[in-house]
Amino acid sequence: MPEDSLQALNARLSRFARERDWEQFHSPKNLVMALIAECAELVEHFQWLSEAQSLDLPPAKKDEVALEMADILIYLLRCSDRLDIDLLEATRRKIRINEDRYPVSKVYGDARRASEYED
């Protein structure tokens, strides 16, 4: 298994939790609650920034954002592991669904919700 694969990350995170006897706390409910808290922490870094500022973060801020994103990925992977969900397969399936819902010919340059497009 490649060291940089989601499987390898998931195995390392699972081992980390088991070694600390934290599996007991890692129910899907608890993991999702932690995930949303981390998402809120990520949002705080962008609150009140302009579009341009959000694209050009200073190095220290970008590093903080990277660590918040890592926290989000950690909780997402733990939750997928606890629910026995293949996150890569689910993502591939969701991309196919989105490709069907948002065909280029219909949505190019337009960011409305799928339900807002006329058939």
Summary of the structure (lengths in Angstrom):
residues: 119
radius of gyration: 18.0
end to end distance: 44.5
largest distance: 53.8
contacts: 249
relative contact order: 0.11
helix: 73%
strand: 0%
